[in-house]
Amino acid sequence: MASRRRILLLGGTGESRALAERLVTQDGVEVISSLAGRTEQPQAIPGSLRIGGFGGIDALARYLAEERIDLLVDATHPFAERISENAADACRRSGTPRLLLRRAPWQAVEGDRWISVADADAAAYAVPGLAERVFLSVGRQELAAFAPLVETWFLVRMVDGPRQALPLARCEVVLDRGPFEEEGERALLLEHRIGALVTRNSGGEATYPKIAVARALGLPVVMIDRPAFNAAETVTSVEDALAWIAART
Ligand SMILES: NC(=O)c1ccc[n+]([C@@H]2O[C@H](COP(=O)([O-])OP(=O)(O)OC[C@H]3O[C@@H](n4cnc5c(N)ncnc54)[C@H](OP(=O)(O)O)[C@@H]3O)[C@@H](O)[C@H]2O)c1
C-alpha cells in the first residue's frame, strides 16, 4: 500500500479547521494542524495538532524535512503576514509544494460608507471627527496605533481577556468568539452607542455581520486593506483546497 501523504496545515482560522475536518476522513493523507498558540483554549481540531512558533524560516524548513511533510497548506489569517512569508521561504528552500488558502476580501456594496486605509496607523488618522464612540475590531498588536486618540472611547472585542492594560485611554473590552450574528452585532453597537467601526478586511462570513449592521445603521467603517501577499497557488475555498490536495495525493 502506498504511504500516506503528510500535510502540514498552518491554521488559526475557521477555514483551516474546516479543511482539517474534511481531510481526516480521507484515506491516503495525514494532516498535522499547526497553531501559533495565541488563544488560551483553541477550538478542537481533528487530526494531529502542534502548537507554537517554529522558530523562523530555517527552523520551519528543518521541520518540513524532519517530519517528511509532502504538502503545506497555509490557511492562516489574511493579516498574519509573517508566518505566510516564512512558509513561502521555507517551502522554496525545501521544495515543498505550498498552497495558500485565503478567503476573498469583502467588497463594498450599495449603502456602505467605507473609508479604505492601508494600515492601522492610517486608520487611527481617519478616526477623529468620525465619532466619539468607536467599535475597534482589529488585532491585539494593532491597538497601540490608536493610543494617541485619548478623546475617543473604544469598544474592543477579544477572545481572551487582556493580560495587561490596553494602550487605550478610554475603552471597554467585551470577550467573545465568532461566528457572530447580525442580531447580536446590532444589539452590541446600539447598547454601546457606537458611531463608527474600525475593522480589517478579513473577509469570510463569520465576522461580516458587523459590516452589514454598520451599513443598516448608516455608520462609517474605516476598512483596513489587506497586506499585499503574492503566492503562485492560491484558492479561496476549502473545496478548492481539497481539489488541489487530491491532485497531489
Ligand atoms: N492576525 C490576526 O488578526 C489573526 C486573526 C485570527 C487568527 N489568527 C491566527 O493567529 C496566528 C497568529 O497570528 P499573527 O498575526 O500573530 O501571525 P504572524 O504575525 O504572521 O506570526 C508571528 C509568528 O507566530 C508564529 N505563527 C503564526 N502562525 C502560526 C501557525 N499557524 N503555526 C505555528 N506558528 C505560527 C510564527 O512564529 P515562528 O517564526 O517562531 O515560526 C510567526 O513568525 C495565525 O496562525 C493566524 O492564522 C490571526
The ligand as an SDF file (V2000), in Angstrom:
LIG
                    3D

 48 52  0  0  0  0  0  0  0  0999 V2000
   -3.6520   38.2990   12.6960 N   0  0  0  0  0  0  0  0  0  0  0  0
   -4.8860   38.0950   13.0770 C   0  0  0  0  0  0  0  0  0  0  0  0
   -5.6560   39.0190   13.2350 O   0  0  0  0  0  0  0  0  0  0  0  0
   -5.4450   36.7400   13.3060 C   0  0  0  0  0  0  0  0  0  0  0  0
   -6.8190   36.5510   13.4120 C   0  0  0  0  0  0  0  0  0  0  0  0
   -7.3130   35.2680   13.5970 C   0  0  0  0  0  0  0  0  0  0  0  0
   -6.4290   34.2350   13.6920 C   0  0  0  0  0  0  0  0  0  0  0  0
   -5.0880   34.4460   13.5740 N   0  0  0  0  0  0  0  0  0  0  0  0
   -4.1640   33.3150   13.6550 C   0  0  0  0  0  0  0  0  0  0  0  0
   -3.3000   33.5320   14.7390 O   0  0  0  0  0  0  0  0  0  0  0  0
   -1.9890   33.1210   14.4040 C   0  0  0  0  0  0  0  0  0  0  0  0
   -1.0070   34.2140   14.7620 C   0  0  0  0  0  0  0  0  0  0  0  0
   -1.3170   35.4010   14.0470 O   0  0  0  0  0  0  0  0  0  0  0  0
   -0.2430   36.5800   13.9340 P   0  0  0  0  0  0  0  0  0  0  0  0
   -0.9040   37.7100   13.2410 O   0  0  0  0  0  0  0  0  0  0  0  0
    0.4430   36.7800   15.2340 O   0  0  0  0  0  0  0  0  0  0  0  0
    0.7960   35.8860   12.9300 O   0  0  0  0  0  0  0  0  0  0  0  0
    2.1900   36.4020   12.3450 P   0  0  0  0  0  0  0  0  0  0  0  0
    2.4860   37.7730   12.8130 O   0  0  0  0  0  0  0  0  0  0  0  0
    2.1830   36.1340   10.8950 O   0  0  0  0  0  0  0  0  0  0  0  0
    3.1790   35.3510   13.0030 O   0  0  0  0  0  0  0  0  0  0  0  0
    4.0440   35.6430   14.0780 C   0  0  0  0  0  0  0  0  0  0  0  0
    4.7540   34.3670   14.4500 C   0  0  0  0  0  0  0  0  0  0  0  0
    3.8490   33.4560   15.0800 O   0  0  0  0  0  0  0  0  0  0  0  0
    4.1500   32.1180   14.6790 C   0  0  0  0  0  0  0  0  0  0  0  0
    2.9880   31.5860   13.9670 N   0  0  0  0  0  0  0  0  0  0  0  0
    1.9710   32.2670   13.3770 C   0  0  0  0  0  0  0  0  0  0  0  0
    1.0630   31.4190   12.8950 N   0  0  0  0  0  0  0  0  0  0  0  0
    1.4900   30.1760   13.1810 C   0  0  0  0  0  0  0  0  0  0  0  0
    0.9620   28.8660   12.9640 C   0  0  0  0  0  0  0  0  0  0  0  0
   -0.2180   28.6890   12.3420 N   0  0  0  0  0  0  0  0  0  0  0  0
    1.6910   27.8060   13.4050 N   0  0  0  0  0  0  0  0  0  0  0  0
    2.8720   27.9850   14.0400 C   0  0  0  0  0  0  0  0  0  0  0  0
    3.4150   29.1880   14.2800 N   0  0  0  0  0  0  0  0  0  0  0  0
    2.7250   30.2700   13.8730 C   0  0  0  0  0  0  0  0  0  0  0  0
    5.3820   32.1970   13.8180 C   0  0  0  0  0  0  0  0  0  0  0  0
    6.4820   32.0370   14.7110 O   0  0  0  0  0  0  0  0  0  0  0  0
    7.9050   31.4420   14.2530 P   0  0  0  0  0  0  0  0  0  0  0  0
    8.5490   32.4800   13.4140 O   0  0  0  0  0  0  0  0  0  0  0  0
    8.5740   31.1700   15.5510 O   0  0  0  0  0  0  0  0  0  0  0  0
    7.6210   30.1790   13.4810 O   0  0  0  0  0  0  0  0  0  0  0  0
    5.3190   33.6000   13.2730 C   0  0  0  0  0  0  0  0  0  0  0  0
    6.5690   34.1050   12.8710 O   0  0  0  0  0  0  0  0  0  0  0  0
   -2.0010   32.7420   12.9260 C   0  0  0  0  0  0  0  0  0  0  0  0
   -1.9100   31.3460   12.8600 O   0  0  0  0  0  0  0  0  0  0  0  0
   -3.3230   33.2350   12.3890 C   0  0  0  0  0  0  0  0  0  0  0  0
   -3.8650   32.3540   11.4470 O   0  0  0  0  0  0  0  0  0  0  0  0
   -4.5900   35.6690   13.4020 C   0  0  0  0  0  0  0  0  0  0  0  0
  1  2  1  0
  2  3  2  0
  2  4  1  0
  4  5  1  0
  4 48  2  0
  5  6  2  0
  6  7  1  0
  7  8  2  0
  8  9  1  0
  8 48  1  0
  9 10  1  0
  9 46  1  0
 10 11  1  0
 11 12  1  0
 11 44  1  0
 12 13  1  0
 13 14  1  0
 14 15  2  0
 14 16  1  0
 14 17  1  0
 17 18  1  0
 18 19  2  0
 18 20  1  0
 18 21  1  0
 21 22  1  0
 22 23  1  0
 23 24  1  0
 23 42  1  0
 24 25  1  0
 25 26  1  0
 25 36  1  0
 26 27  1  0
 26 35  1  0
 27 28  2  0
 28 29  1  0
 29 30  1  0
 29 35  2  0
 30 31  1  0
 30 32  2  0
 32 33  1  0
 33 34  2  0
 34 35  1  0
 36 37  1  0
 36 42  1  0
 37 38  1  0
 38 39  2  0
 38 40  1  0
 38 41  1  0
 42 43  1  0
 44 45  1  0
 44 46  1  0
 46 47  1  0
M  CHG  2   8   1  16  -1
M  END
$$$$
